[in-house]
Amino acid sequence: MVALVERPSAVVPLPRARFTALVVAASATRRQALVGRLRLLGARDVVEAASGAEARVRALYDGPRDLVVIEGGLPDGAALPLLAELAKVGWRRVVLLTVRDDPYAVRAALNAHVRCYIVTPDELPAQATGTSLPRSRPRGGSPDELSGREIEVLQLVSEGRSNKDIGDALGLSALTVKSHLARIARKVGTGDRAEMVAHAMRSGLVR
């Protein structure tokens, strides 16, 4: 793993030698690798969840709530809105794993109080499991995989701009804007402009 951003004023190392962690990742093999790493680092208990819905239930764990390790692009929604809910029940130290490395994604994560933003390569190192794990790609229905250009397009959509106006503002043809909107629709699971903007706003990607 490669750390892209870490808050200098919010260090991830925990106050106790042994700690409790919540791991949220869609892939069972990815979770197994992360659990193994955390136990090697001193995790006393590790709570696992395969989706946002499961994480909401498992987050009510009756004990210390020290660290969340969460994967972007969960199958049932974006990670960032979920983090706000987890923080309310005591999980405030967050490490986000993602394949995105653009500044828009980093800014949205920092705004959501993520303390460490990690870009995962094609394969996770697998000292904990002895096997090489393929990267778990989001399955759609999530804004977490939007590119920087797609976020720019969505920002202008949120301002009520037409495809032509968006193209003029970004130096693109109306056809290219339409292609961007089609890709956004596939990623967030809807082609409705208002719903696309709502998804992005909930994720903190547009204002």
Biotite code that builds the C-alpha atoms (Angstrom):
import biotite.structure as struc

atoms = struc.array([
    struc.Atom([0.000, 0.000, 0.000], chain_id="A", res_id=1, res_name="MET", atom_name="CA", element="C"),
    struc.Atom([1.083, 3.570, -0.633], chain_id="A", res_id=2, res_name="VAL", atom_name="CA", element="C"),
    struc.Atom([0.024, 6.372, 1.698], chain_id="A", res_id=3, res_name="ALA", atom_name="CA", element="C"),
    struc.Atom([-1.027, 9.380, -0.339], chain_id="A", res_id=4, res_name="LEU", atom_name="CA", element="C"),
    struc.Atom([-2.310, 11.691, 2.384], chain_id="A", res_id=5, res_name="VAL", atom_name="CA", element="C"),
    struc.Atom([-2.099, 11.555, 6.139], chain_id="A", res_id=6, res_name="GLU", atom_name="CA", element="C"),
    struc.Atom([-3.298, 14.335, 8.426], chain_id="A", res_id=7, res_name="ARG", atom_name="CA", element="C"),
    struc.Atom([-0.230, 15.694, 10.286], chain_id="A", res_id=8, res_name="PRO", atom_name="CA", element="C"),
    struc.Atom([-2.357, 16.748, 13.248], chain_id="A", res_id=9, res_name="SER", atom_name="CA", element="C"),
    struc.Atom([-4.329, 13.517, 13.471], chain_id="A", res_id=10, res_name="ALA", atom_name="CA", element="C"),
    struc.Atom([-1.924, 10.626, 13.783], chain_id="A", res_id=11, res_name="VAL", atom_name="CA", element="C"),
    struc.Atom([-3.397, 7.202, 13.107], chain_id="A", res_id=12, res_name="VAL", atom_name="CA", element="C"),
    struc.Atom([-1.346, 5.225, 15.727], chain_id="A", res_id=13, res_name="PRO", atom_name="CA", element="C"),
    struc.Atom([-3.698, 4.406, 18.566], chain_id="A", res_id=14, res_name="LEU", atom_name="CA", element="C"),
    struc.Atom([-3.455, 5.394, 22.222], chain_id="A", res_id=15, res_name="PRO", atom_name="CA", element="C"),
    struc.Atom([-3.314, 1.803, 23.460], chain_id="A", res_id=16, res_name="ARG", atom_name="CA", element="C"),
    struc.Atom([-0.939, -0.995, 22.563], chain_id="A", res_id=17, res_name="ALA", atom_name="CA", element="C"),
    struc.Atom([-3.966, -3.165, 21.761], chain_id="A", res_id=18, res_name="ARG", atom_name="CA", element="C"),
    struc.Atom([-6.968, -1.765, 19.956], chain_id="A", res_id=19, res_name="PHE", atom_name="CA", element="C"),
    struc.Atom([-10.281, -2.619, 18.312], chain_id="A", res_id=20, res_name="THR", atom_name="CA", element="C"),
    struc.Atom([-10.816, -2.164, 14.573], chain_id="A", res_id=21, res_name="ALA", atom_name="CA", element="C"),
    struc.Atom([-13.745, -2.216, 12.166], chain_id="A", res_id=22, res_name="LEU", atom_name="CA", element="C"),
    struc.Atom([-12.888, -3.479, 8.665], chain_id="A", res_id=23, res_name="VAL", atom_name="CA", element="C"),
    struc.Atom([-15.367, -2.672, 5.886], chain_id="A", res_id=24, res_name="VAL", atom_name="CA", element="C"),
    struc.Atom([-14.595, -4.268, 2.497], chain_id="A", res_id=25, res_name="ALA", atom_name="CA", element="C"),
    struc.Atom([-16.735, -6.104, -0.044], chain_id="A", res_id=26, res_name="ALA", atom_name="CA", element="C"),
    struc.Atom([-14.179, -8.818, -0.811], chain_id="A", res_id=27, res_name="SER", atom_name="CA", element="C"),
    struc.Atom([-13.817, -11.624, 1.743], chain_id="A", res_id=28, res_name="ALA", atom_name="CA", element="C"),
    struc.Atom([-10.191, -12.171, 0.749], chain_id="A", res_id=29, res_name="THR", atom_name="CA", element="C"),
    struc.Atom([-9.475, -8.445, 1.091], chain_id="A", res_id=30, res_name="ARG", atom_name="CA", element="C"),
    struc.Atom([-11.018, -8.449, 4.573], chain_id="A", res_id=31, res_name="ARG", atom_name="CA", element="C"),
    struc.Atom([-8.976, -11.518, 5.544], chain_id="A", res_id=32, res_name="GLN", atom_name="CA", element="C"),
    struc.Atom([-5.756, -9.784, 4.498], chain_id="A", res_id=33, res_name="ALA", atom_name="CA", element="C"),
    struc.Atom([-6.638, -6.603, 6.377], chain_id="A", res_id=34, res_name="LEU", atom_name="CA", element="C"),
    struc.Atom([-7.659, -8.494, 9.515], chain_id="A", res_id=35, res_name="VAL", atom_name="CA", element="C"),
    struc.Atom([-4.353, -10.359, 9.449], chain_id="A", res_id=36, res_name="GLY", atom_name="CA", element="C"),
    struc.Atom([-2.409, -7.101, 9.146], chain_id="A", res_id=37, res_name="ARG", atom_name="CA", element="C"),
    struc.Atom([-4.323, -5.469, 11.966], chain_id="A", res_id=38, res_name="LEU", atom_name="CA", element="C"),
    struc.Atom([-3.795, -8.412, 14.297], chain_id="A", res_id=39, res_name="ARG", atom_name="CA", element="C"),
    struc.Atom([-0.071, -8.257, 13.591], chain_id="A", res_id=40, res_name="LEU", atom_name="CA", element="C"),
    struc.Atom([-0.206, -4.566, 14.540], chain_id="A", res_id=41, res_name="LEU", atom_name="CA", element="C"),
    struc.Atom([-1.852, -5.387, 17.848], chain_id="A", res_id=42, res_name="GLY", atom_name="CA", element="C"),
    struc.Atom([-5.588, -5.414, 17.187], chain_id="A", res_id=43, res_name="ALA", atom_name="CA", element="C"),
    struc.Atom([-7.383, -7.052, 20.091], chain_id="A", res_id=44, res_name="ARG", atom_name="CA", element="C"),
    struc.Atom([-10.728, -7.423, 18.306], chain_id="A", res_id=45, res_name="ASP", atom_name="CA", element="C"),
    struc.Atom([-11.557, -6.921, 14.647], chain_id="A", res_id=46, res_name="VAL", atom_name="CA", element="C"),
    struc.Atom([-15.167, -6.396, 13.582], chain_id="A", res_id=47, res_name="VAL", atom_name="CA", element="C"),
    struc.Atom([-15.840, -7.210, 9.915], chain_id="A", res_id=48, res_name="GLU", atom_name="CA", element="C"),
    struc.Atom([-18.482, -5.933, 7.477], chain_id="A", res_id=49, res_name="ALA", atom_name="CA", element="C"),
    struc.Atom([-18.963, -6.608, 3.762], chain_id="A", res_id=50, res_name="ALA", atom_name="CA", element="C"),
    struc.Atom([-21.221, -3.633, 2.992], chain_id="A", res_id=51, res_name="SER", atom_name="CA", element="C"),
    struc.Atom([-22.362, -0.282, 4.289], chain_id="A", res_id=52, res_name="GLY", atom_name="CA", element="C"),
    struc.Atom([-25.568, -1.788, 5.650], chain_id="A", res_id=53, res_name="ALA", atom_name="CA", element="C"),
    struc.Atom([-23.665, -4.468, 7.542], chain_id="A", res_id=54, res_name="GLU", atom_name="CA", element="C"),
    struc.Atom([-21.164, -1.883, 8.807], chain_id="A", res_id=55, res_name="ALA", atom_name="CA", element="C"),
    struc.Atom([-23.994, 0.171, 10.324], chain_id="A", res_id=56, res_name="ARG", atom_name="CA", element="C"),
    struc.Atom([-25.076, -2.860, 12.329], chain_id="A", res_id=57, res_name="VAL", atom_name="CA", element="C"),
    struc.Atom([-21.622, -4.118, 13.297], chain_id="A", res_id=58, res_name="ARG", atom_name="CA", element="C"),
    struc.Atom([-20.511, -0.581, 14.242], chain_id="A", res_id=59, res_name="ALA", atom_name="CA", element="C"),
    struc.Atom([-22.623, -0.864, 17.386], chain_id="A", res_id=60, res_name="LEU", atom_name="CA", element="C"),
    struc.Atom([-20.006, -3.280, 18.770], chain_id="A", res_id=61, res_name="TYR", atom_name="CA", element="C"),
    struc.Atom([-20.073, -3.245, 22.580], chain_id="A", res_id=62, res_name="ASP", atom_name="CA", element="C"),
    struc.Atom([-16.509, -2.212, 23.354], chain_id="A", res_id=63, res_name="GLY", atom_name="CA", element="C"),
    struc.Atom([-13.752, 0.248, 22.383], chain_id="A", res_id=64, res_name="PRO", atom_name="CA", element="C"),
    struc.Atom([-14.170, 1.736, 18.915], chain_id="A", res_id=65, res_name="ARG", atom_name="CA", element="C"),
    struc.Atom([-10.665, 2.709, 17.911], chain_id="A", res_id=66, res_name="ASP", atom_name="CA", element="C"),
    struc.Atom([-10.070, 2.420, 14.163], chain_id="A", res_id=67, res_name="LEU", atom_name="CA", element="C"),
    struc.Atom([-12.053, 2.005, 10.929], chain_id="A", res_id=68, res_name="VAL", atom_name="CA", element="C"),
    struc.Atom([-10.353, 0.624, 7.827], chain_id="A", res_id=69, res_name="VAL", atom_name="CA", element="C"),
    struc.Atom([-12.790, 1.073, 4.951], chain_id="A", res_id=70, res_name="ILE", atom_name="CA", element="C"),
    struc.Atom([-12.642, 0.412, 1.241], chain_id="A", res_id=71, res_name="GLU", atom_name="CA", element="C"),
    struc.Atom([-14.038, 2.957, -1.209], chain_id="A", res_id=72, res_name="GLY", atom_name="CA", element="C"),
    struc.Atom([-16.738, 1.910, -3.686], chain_id="A", res_id=73, res_name="GLY", atom_name="CA", element="C"),
    struc.Atom([-18.817, -0.318, -1.433], chain_id="A", res_id=74, res_name="LEU", atom_name="CA", element="C"),
    struc.Atom([-21.496, -2.347, -3.262], chain_id="A", res_id=75, res_name="PRO", atom_name="CA", element="C"),
    struc.Atom([-24.398, -0.559, -1.568], chain_id="A", res_id=76, res_name="ASP", atom_name="CA", element="C"),
    struc.Atom([-23.210, 3.041, -1.573], chain_id="A", res_id=77, res_name="GLY", atom_name="CA", element="C"),
    struc.Atom([-20.348, 5.478, -1.171], chain_id="A", res_id=78, res_name="ALA", atom_name="CA", element="C"),
    struc.Atom([-17.978, 5.249, 1.780], chain_id="A", res_id=79, res_name="ALA", atom_name="CA", element="C"),
    struc.Atom([-17.869, 8.914, 2.801], chain_id="A", res_id=80, res_name="LEU", atom_name="CA", element="C"),
    struc.Atom([-21.498, 9.332, 3.936], chain_id="A", res_id=81, res_name="PRO", atom_name="CA", element="C"),
    struc.Atom([-21.140, 6.092, 5.903], chain_id="A", res_id=82, res_name="LEU", atom_name="CA", element="C"),
    struc.Atom([-18.124, 7.497, 7.760], chain_id="A", res_id=83, res_name="LEU", atom_name="CA", element="C"),
    struc.Atom([-20.221, 10.335, 9.173], chain_id="A", res_id=84, res_name="ALA", atom_name="CA", element="C"),
    struc.Atom([-22.622, 7.766, 10.618], chain_id="A", res_id=85, res_name="GLU", atom_name="CA", element="C"),
    struc.Atom([-19.789, 5.687, 12.073], chain_id="A", res_id=86, res_name="LEU", atom_name="CA", element="C"),
    struc.Atom([-18.277, 8.774, 13.697], chain_id="A", res_id=87, res_name="ALA", atom_name="CA", element="C"),
    struc.Atom([-21.552, 9.456, 15.500], chain_id="A", res_id=88, res_name="LYS", atom_name="CA", element="C"),
    struc.Atom([-21.341, 6.088, 17.255], chain_id="A", res_id=89, res_name="VAL", atom_name="CA", element="C"),
    struc.Atom([-17.691, 6.465, 18.230], chain_id="A", res_id=90, res_name="GLY", atom_name="CA", element="C"),
    struc.Atom([-15.583, 5.293, 15.264], chain_id="A", res_id=91, res_name="TRP", atom_name="CA", element="C"),
    struc.Atom([-13.590, 8.452, 14.508], chain_id="A", res_id=92, res_name="ARG", atom_name="CA", element="C"),
    struc.Atom([-10.132, 7.267, 13.402], chain_id="A", res_id=93, res_name="ARG", atom_name="CA", element="C"),
    struc.Atom([-10.460, 6.297, 9.742], chain_id="A", res_id=94, res_name="VAL", atom_name="CA", element="C"),
    struc.Atom([-8.149, 4.813, 7.129], chain_id="A", res_id=95, res_name="VAL", atom_name="CA", element="C"),
    struc.Atom([-9.654, 4.896, 3.620], chain_id="A", res_id=96, res_name="LEU", atom_name="CA", element="C"),
    struc.Atom([-8.434, 2.454, 0.965], chain_id="A", res_id=97, res_name="LEU", atom_name="CA", element="C"),
    struc.Atom([-9.177, 3.474, -2.618], chain_id="A", res_id=98, res_name="THR", atom_name="CA", element="C"),
    struc.Atom([-7.942, 3.167, -6.185], chain_id="A", res_id=99, res_name="VAL", atom_name="CA", element="C"),
    struc.Atom([-8.493, 6.909, -6.744], chain_id="A", res_id=100, res_name="ARG", atom_name="CA", element="C"),
    struc.Atom([-5.534, 9.270, -6.582], chain_id="A", res_id=101, res_name="ASP", atom_name="CA", element="C"),
    struc.Atom([-6.960, 12.539, -7.917], chain_id="A", res_id=102, res_name="ASP", atom_name="CA", element="C"),
    struc.Atom([-7.069, 15.702, -5.763], chain_id="A", res_id=103, res_name="PRO", atom_name="CA", element="C"),
    struc.Atom([-10.864, 15.892, -5.813], chain_id="A", res_id=104, res_name="TYR", atom_name="CA", element="C"),
    struc.Atom([-11.142, 12.524, -4.079], chain_id="A", res_id=105, res_name="ALA", atom_name="CA", element="C"),
    struc.Atom([-8.493, 13.491, -1.532], chain_id="A", res_id=106, res_name="VAL", atom_name="CA", element="C"),
    struc.Atom([-10.263, 16.767, -0.736], chain_id="A", res_id=107, res_name="ARG", atom_name="CA", element="C"),
    struc.Atom([-13.614, 15.027, -0.275], chain_id="A", res_id=108, res_name="ALA", atom_name="CA", element="C"),
    struc.Atom([-12.025, 12.448, 2.037], chain_id="A", res_id=109, res_name="ALA", atom_name="CA", element="C"),
    struc.Atom([-10.303, 15.080, 4.170], chain_id="A", res_id=110, res_name="LEU", atom_name="CA", element="C"),
    struc.Atom([-13.560, 17.010, 4.409], chain_id="A", res_id=111, res_name="ASN", atom_name="CA", element="C"),
    struc.Atom([-15.125, 13.795, 5.728], chain_id="A", res_id=112, res_name="ALA", atom_name="CA", element="C"),
    struc.Atom([-12.408, 13.685, 8.450], chain_id="A", res_id=113, res_name="HIS", atom_name="CA", element="C"),
    struc.Atom([-10.513, 10.719, 6.989], chain_id="A", res_id=114, res_name="VAL", atom_name="CA", element="C"),
    struc.Atom([-7.179, 10.634, 8.828], chain_id="A", res_id=115, res_name="ARG", atom_name="CA", element="C"),
    struc.Atom([-5.245, 8.499, 6.356], chain_id="A", res_id=116, res_name="CYS", atom_name="CA", element="C"),
    struc.Atom([-5.934, 8.172, 2.613], chain_id="A", res_id=117, res_name="TYR", atom_name="CA", element="C"),
    struc.Atom([-4.273, 5.160, 0.990], chain_id="A", res_id=118, res_name="ILE", atom_name="CA", element="C"),
    struc.Atom([-4.110, 4.378, -2.716], chain_id="A", res_id=119, res_name="VAL", atom_name="CA", element="C"),
    struc.Atom([-4.020, 0.630, -3.279], chain_id="A", res_id=120, res_name="THR", atom_name="CA", element="C"),
    struc.Atom([-2.038, -0.778, -6.223], chain_id="A", res_id=121, res_name="PRO", atom_name="CA", element="C"),
    struc.Atom([-3.286, -3.548, -8.534], chain_id="A", res_id=122, res_name="ASP", atom_name="CA", element="C"),
    struc.Atom([-2.487, -6.101, -5.843], chain_id="A", res_id=123, res_name="GLU", atom_name="CA", element="C"),
    struc.Atom([-2.263, -5.811, -2.084], chain_id="A", res_id=124, res_name="LEU", atom_name="CA", element="C"),
    struc.Atom([0.936, -7.125, -0.495], chain_id="A", res_id=125, res_name="PRO", atom_name="CA", element="C"),
    struc.Atom([-0.089, -10.383, 1.119], chain_id="A", res_id=126, res_name="ALA", atom_name="CA", element="C"),
    struc.Atom([2.321, -11.129, 3.973], chain_id="A", res_id=127, res_name="GLN", atom_name="CA", element="C"),
    struc.Atom([-0.689, -11.686, 6.195], chain_id="A", res_id=128, res_name="ALA", atom_name="CA", element="C"),
    struc.Atom([-2.267, -14.371, 4.002], chain_id="A", res_id=129, res_name="THR", atom_name="CA", element="C"),
    struc.Atom([0.577, -15.762, 1.911], chain_id="A", res_id=130, res_name="GLY", atom_name="CA", element="C"),
    struc.Atom([-1.353, -15.086, -1.294], chain_id="A", res_id=131, res_name="THR", atom_name="CA", element="C"),
    struc.Atom([-1.618, -12.241, -3.761], chain_id="A", res_id=132, res_name="SER", atom_name="CA", element="C"),
    struc.Atom([-4.995, -10.520, -3.650], chain_id="A", res_id=133, res_name="LEU", atom_name="CA", element="C"),
    struc.Atom([-6.528, -8.914, -6.732], chain_id="A", res_id=134, res_name="PRO", atom_name="CA", element="C"),
    struc.Atom([-7.769, -5.392, -6.317], chain_id="A", res_id=135, res_name="ARG", atom_name="CA", element="C"),
    struc.Atom([-11.450, -5.258, -5.470], chain_id="A", res_id=136, res_name="SER", atom_name="CA", element="C"),
    struc.Atom([-13.079, -2.873, -7.909], chain_id="A", res_id=137, res_name="ARG", atom_name="CA", element="C"),
    struc.Atom([-16.315, -1.072, -7.069], chain_id="A", res_id=138, res_name="PRO", atom_name="CA", element="C"),
    struc.Atom([-19.368, -2.721, -8.578], chain_id="A", res_id=139, res_name="ARG", atom_name="CA", element="C"),
    struc.Atom([-21.180, 0.409, -9.661], chain_id="A", res_id=140, res_name="GLY", atom_name="CA", element="C"),
    struc.Atom([-23.786, 2.475, -7.905], chain_id="A", res_id=141, res_name="GLY", atom_name="CA", element="C"),
    struc.Atom([-21.069, 4.506, -6.153], chain_id="A", res_id=142, res_name="SER", atom_name="CA", element="C"),
    struc.Atom([-19.639, 7.998, -6.786], chain_id="A", res_id=143, res_name="PRO", atom_name="CA", element="C"),
    struc.Atom([-16.286, 6.985, -5.259], chain_id="A", res_id=144, res_name="ASP", atom_name="CA", element="C"),
    struc.Atom([-14.851, 6.092, -8.691], chain_id="A", res_id=145, res_name="GLU", atom_name="CA", element="C"),
    struc.Atom([-15.662, 9.377, -10.461], chain_id="A", res_id=146, res_name="LEU", atom_name="CA", element="C"),
    struc.Atom([-12.712, 11.008, -12.213], chain_id="A", res_id=147, res_name="SER", atom_name="CA", element="C"),
    struc.Atom([-11.696, 14.579, -11.629], chain_id="A", res_id=148, res_name="GLY", atom_name="CA", element="C"),
    struc.Atom([-13.185, 15.653, -14.969], chain_id="A", res_id=149, res_name="ARG", atom_name="CA", element="C"),
    struc.Atom([-16.453, 13.854, -14.193], chain_id="A", res_id=150, res_name="GLU", atom_name="CA", element="C"),
    struc.Atom([-16.669, 15.686, -10.865], chain_id="A", res_id=151, res_name="ILE", atom_name="CA", element="C"),
    struc.Atom([-16.138, 18.994, -12.706], chain_id="A", res_id=152, res_name="GLU", atom_name="CA", element="C"),
    struc.Atom([-18.993, 18.097, -15.050], chain_id="A", res_id=153, res_name="VAL", atom_name="CA", element="C"),
    struc.Atom([-21.242, 17.188, -12.121], chain_id="A", res_id=154, res_name="LEU", atom_name="CA", element="C"),
    struc.Atom([-20.418, 20.443, -10.356], chain_id="A", res_id=155, res_name="GLN", atom_name="CA", element="C"),
    struc.Atom([-21.654, 22.373, -13.386], chain_id="A", res_id=156, res_name="LEU", atom_name="CA", element="C"),
    struc.Atom([-24.715, 20.116, -13.688], chain_id="A", res_id=157, res_name="VAL", atom_name="CA", element="C"),
    struc.Atom([-25.505, 20.991, -10.064], chain_id="A", res_id=158, res_name="SER", atom_name="CA", element="C"),
    struc.Atom([-25.498, 24.665, -11.111], chain_id="A", res_id=159, res_name="GLU", atom_name="CA", element="C"),
    struc.Atom([-28.193, 23.965, -13.706], chain_id="A", res_id=160, res_name="GLY", atom_name="CA", element="C"),
    struc.Atom([-25.892, 24.263, -16.745], chain_id="A", res_id=161, res_name="ARG", atom_name="CA", element="C"),
    struc.Atom([-26.853, 22.652, -20.056], chain_id="A", res_id=162, res_name="SER", atom_name="CA", element="C"),
    struc.Atom([-24.498, 20.266, -21.862], chain_id="A", res_id=163, res_name="ASN", atom_name="CA", element="C"),
    struc.Atom([-23.505, 23.107, -24.207], chain_id="A", res_id=164, res_name="LYS", atom_name="CA", element="C"),
    struc.Atom([-22.798, 25.462, -21.300], chain_id="A", res_id=165, res_name="ASP", atom_name="CA", element="C"),
    struc.Atom([-20.750, 22.768, -19.554], chain_id="A", res_id=166, res_name="ILE", atom_name="CA", element="C"),
    struc.Atom([-18.771, 22.178, -22.742], chain_id="A", res_id=167, res_name="GLY", atom_name="CA", element="C"),
    struc.Atom([-18.082, 25.889, -23.149], chain_id="A", res_id=168, res_name="ASP", atom_name="CA", element="C"),
    struc.Atom([-16.921, 26.180, -19.535], chain_id="A", res_id=169, res_name="ALA", atom_name="CA", element="C"),
    struc.Atom([-14.599, 23.174, -19.737], chain_id="A", res_id=170, res_name="LEU", atom_name="CA", element="C"),
    struc.Atom([-13.472, 23.491, -23.352], chain_id="A", res_id=171, res_name="GLY", atom_name="CA", element="C"),
    struc.Atom([-15.297, 20.325, -24.399], chain_id="A", res_id=172, res_name="LEU", atom_name="CA", element="C"),
    struc.Atom([-17.776, 19.503, -27.128], chain_id="A", res_id=173, res_name="SER", atom_name="CA", element="C"),
    struc.Atom([-21.387, 18.831, -26.164], chain_id="A", res_id=174, res_name="ALA", atom_name="CA", element="C"),
    struc.Atom([-20.890, 15.235, -27.349], chain_id="A", res_id=175, res_name="LEU", atom_name="CA", element="C"),
    struc.Atom([-17.925, 14.779, -24.977], chain_id="A", res_id=176, res_name="THR", atom_name="CA", element="C"),
    struc.Atom([-19.998, 16.177, -22.116], chain_id="A", res_id=177, res_name="VAL", atom_name="CA", element="C"),
    struc.Atom([-22.725, 13.679, -22.996], chain_id="A", res_id=178, res_name="LYS", atom_name="CA", element="C"),
    struc.Atom([-20.150, 10.860, -22.890], chain_id="A", res_id=179, res_name="SER", atom_name="CA", element="C"),
    struc.Atom([-18.956, 12.007, -19.452], chain_id="A", res_id=180, res_name="HIS", atom_name="CA", element="C"),
    struc.Atom([-22.559, 12.030, -18.209], chain_id="A", res_id=181, res_name="LEU", atom_name="CA", element="C"),
    struc.Atom([-23.099, 8.497, -19.534], chain_id="A", res_id=182, res_name="ALA", atom_name="CA", element="C"),
    struc.Atom([-20.038, 7.253, -17.622], chain_id="A", res_id=183, res_name="ARG", atom_name="CA", element="C"),
    struc.Atom([-21.183, 9.079, -14.479], chain_id="A", res_id=184, res_name="ILE", atom_name="CA", element="C"),
    struc.Atom([-24.606, 7.434, -14.814], chain_id="A", res_id=185, res_name="ALA", atom_name="CA", element="C"),
    struc.Atom([-23.014, 3.981, -14.954], chain_id="A", res_id=186, res_name="ARG", atom_name="CA", element="C"),
    struc.Atom([-20.891, 4.693, -11.871], chain_id="A", res_id=187, res_name="LYS", atom_name="CA", element="C"),
    struc.Atom([-23.623, 6.137, -9.660], chain_id="A", res_id=188, res_name="VAL", atom_name="CA", element="C"),
    struc.Atom([-26.409, 3.874, -10.903], chain_id="A", res_id=189, res_name="GLY", atom_name="CA", element="C"),
    struc.Atom([-28.759, 6.509, -12.341], chain_id="A", res_id=190, res_name="THR", atom_name="CA", element="C"),
    struc.Atom([-29.022, 8.654, -15.462], chain_id="A", res_id=191, res_name="GLY", atom_name="CA", element="C"),
    struc.Atom([-31.249, 11.252, -13.835], chain_id="A", res_id=192, res_name="ASP", atom_name="CA", element="C"),
    struc.Atom([-29.273, 14.510, -13.532], chain_id="A", res_id=193, res_name="ARG", atom_name="CA", element="C"),
    struc.Atom([-30.797, 15.468, -10.184], chain_id="A", res_id=194, res_name="ALA", atom_name="CA", element="C"),
    struc.Atom([-30.123, 12.048, -8.708], chain_id="A", res_id=195, res_name="GLU", atom_name="CA", element="C"),
    struc.Atom([-26.536, 12.054, -9.995], chain_id="A", res_id=196, res_name="MET", atom_name="CA", element="C"),
    struc.Atom([-25.936, 15.397, -8.300], chain_id="A", res_id=197, res_name="VAL", atom_name="CA", element="C"),
    struc.Atom([-27.616, 14.176, -5.103], chain_id="A", res_id=198, res_name="ALA", atom_name="CA", element="C"),
    struc.Atom([-25.306, 11.129, -4.982], chain_id="A", res_id=199, res_name="HIS", atom_name="CA", element="C"),
    struc.Atom([-22.249, 13.338, -5.457], chain_id="A", res_id=200, res_name="ALA", atom_name="CA", element="C"),
    struc.Atom([-23.401, 15.851, -2.832], chain_id="A", res_id=201, res_name="MET", atom_name="CA", element="C"),
    struc.Atom([-23.981, 13.111, -0.265], chain_id="A", res_id=202, res_name="ARG", atom_name="CA", element="C"),
    struc.Atom([-20.421, 11.953, -0.931], chain_id="A", res_id=203, res_name="SER", atom_name="CA", element="C"),
    struc.Atom([-19.031, 15.468, -0.537], chain_id="A", res_id=204, res_name="GLY", atom_name="CA", element="C"),
    struc.Atom([-17.752, 15.537, -4.125], chain_id="A", res_id=205, res_name="LEU", atom_name="CA", element="C"),
    struc.Atom([-19.752, 18.580, -5.204], chain_id="A", res_id=206, res_name="VAL", atom_name="CA", element="C"),
    struc.Atom([-21.178, 21.479, -3.235], chain_id="A", res_id=207, res_name="ARG", atom_name="CA", element="C"),
])
